[in-house]
């Protein structure tokens, strides 16, 4: 799997939910806010470095850090739509973890049943 797969998925999520392409080279507020959302989600939900997160949108690590530390708090305080998009991503990931736990339990039960049925 591509090492940037999860970053690409987060970028896609943000772009689709705010209906712009945050990789566009502009300093317009909606793009800066969208990028800060991407930066924060990427840092919280992957093990990617600041450099890797920024490289996908052609920005350096310092811009990523600035977006997370300075712009993102402002976004959460003043932009209800973006806050809902952020919260929605977190909620979707919690549901994915819940599904994974459920499937793991089901797999373990199936494994136990097979071992028992075949006296292994």
Secondary structure as UniProt FT lines:
FT   TURN            3..4
FT   HELIX           5..18
FT   TURN            22..23
FT   HELIX           29..45
FT   HELIX           50..55
FT   TURN            56..58
FT   HELIX           61..66
FT   HELIX           67..71
FT   HELIX           72..78
FT   HELIX           80..117
FT   TURN            118..119
//
